Amino acid sequence: MNDTLTLDVIGRRVEVNGEHATVRFSGVVPPVAGLWLGVEWDNPERGKHDGSHEGIVYFKCRHPTGGSFVRPNKVNFGVDFLTAVNNRYVLEDGPEEDGKEQPVTIGNKPVETIGFDSVIKQQSQLSKLQEVSLRNCVVSCAGDKGAIAKACPNIRRVDLSRNLLSSWDEVLSIADQLKHLEVLNLSENKLHFPSVSPSLAGTFPALKVLVLNRTGITWAEVLRCAPGWPVLEELYLKSNDISISERPADVLQTVKLLDLSSNPLIDENQLFLIAYLPRLEQLILSDVGISSIHFPDAGTGCKTSMFPSLQYLVVNDNQISQWSFINELDKLQSLRALSCVRNPLTEGGSGPQTTRQFIIAKIGQLKTLNKCEILPEERRGAELDYRKAFGNEWKKAGGHQDPDKNRPNDAFLAAHPRYQSLCLKYGAPEDGELKTRQPFLLKNQLLTLKIKYPNQVDQKVTEKQLPDSMTIQKVKGLLSRLLKVPVSELLLSYESPKMPGREIELENDQQSLQFYSVENGDYLLVRCTRL
């Protein structure tokens, strides 16, 4: 670039020695002669000052060391979209084809051409492209009008992350020529968004996935541009300092996934503004600092009308420390999967396994927790352990085995909204279950079990005392020695007098008897596959 730069470079995105910046000033900086560009670096540690020189403010930076003056010839203003595509995707001809003459008929006359087949091959390559990755390829503009549509009209997926695009209008100029575009990633482009709704409302007729992470977009700008995304299903807005300021009206109604991670200004009241997006199935709220949630339209044991379609919620890396947060999630009518790691609640002293059990017990419809499927036997064990763990508290609050006398107080029901339903499901806890356990005495860890052999009528029922921490694999080893049969031929299950007629398989050899909630007096059923 020469030294005749004008003010139209202000706001342009540039690259200097691999670092990205925005042009904030163009002009003379005395006493040094010649033209200078004042740039604000994306990485403020790259700069030297705040836009001032010898007491004169030439431009302003957000960081005291975010600015520098550079010569125009050191700055890369980028390339247009089609140039970047050619650089990345057009294959060069082999040396044996260079200069090869090809006869072409124009009208009725044969004409000798040189390299004509190379042009046809390049055009063919571009026209077949459906997926284009141009990350970090210094794309700054659309280029000549209509050139993209002519050269590569079939593109469906484009990655334009970390380029030099400086405005949403430039994005529109590219997208308007890609009518089949379904996926667009614009992350890490510092974009200037329009102050009024764009006129090209139909620019993205087929767009289903839009990634705008670290673009500086605000919520108001999202809603302003959203009419141009009529069929959008996934919207990623990570790390934009977004604050949800208003409810979407007639926009974003088709969105199924919304990622608002790493936007620390978001709180529970702002979430209510997006609570009625009708098709929202996945909401990602990692690292937003949220600590509480409450659905005011739903009382204890009731379902909220908010987030009616939400199936998967991610709240990793937040400030969740109270079980009341988990209790509220049980009010979500469609919730099936939850990811909740690296929170004070999950990193506390009760241990990850106990925390997992409590979350499962508190959210009745949950099928997956922290990307691990909740199998039926795990849910049963978690709910029985939860019922037992808070049984004494339940009795002190007014709980009773007699349904007519079972009236726990409001404070207990608020802290344990599902406890009553668990009592209906498994029966109220008996006094024998609620005795204070002395964990350091072996005799208090032993279970007295009756061992039956359903397929061997000649075998008498025997009694054995086994530690509740004993794994199923070790139980099988013990029985293998007693019965003189290989471990591989043993199948174990158990029955509880509390649930007559129901047999629970002990199918995971690595889990303990306690995991399956085996209790004193239960029957251990032993079958041998040989018999």
Buried (B, 14 or more C-beta within 10 A) or exposed (E): BEEEBEEEBBEBBBBBEEBBBBBBBBEEBEEEEEBBBBBBBBEBEBBEBBBBBEEEEBBBBEEEBBBBBBEBEEBBBBBBBBBBBBEEBBEEBEEEEEEEEBEEEEEEEEEEEEBBBBEEBBBEBBEEBEEBBBBBBBBBBBBEEEBBEEBBBEBBBBBBBBBBBBBBBBBBBBBBBBBEBBBBBBBBBBBBBBEEEBEEEEBBBBBBBBBBBBBBBBBBBBBBBBBBBBEBBBBBBBBBEBBBEEEBEEBBBBBBBBBBBBBEEBBBEBBBBBBBBEBBBBBBBBBBBBBEBBBEEBEBEEBBEBBBBBBBBBBBBBBBBBBBBBBBBBBBBBBBBBBBBEBEBBEEEEEEEBBBBBBBBBBBEBBBBBEEEBEEBBBBBBBBBBBBBBBBBBBEBBBEEEEEEBEBEEEBBEBBBBBBEBBEEBEBBEEEBBEEEEEEEEEEBBBEBBBBBEBEEEEEEEEBEBBBEBBBEBBBBEBBEEBEBEBEBBBBBBBBEBEEEEEBEBEBBEBBBBBBBBBEBBBBBBBBEEE
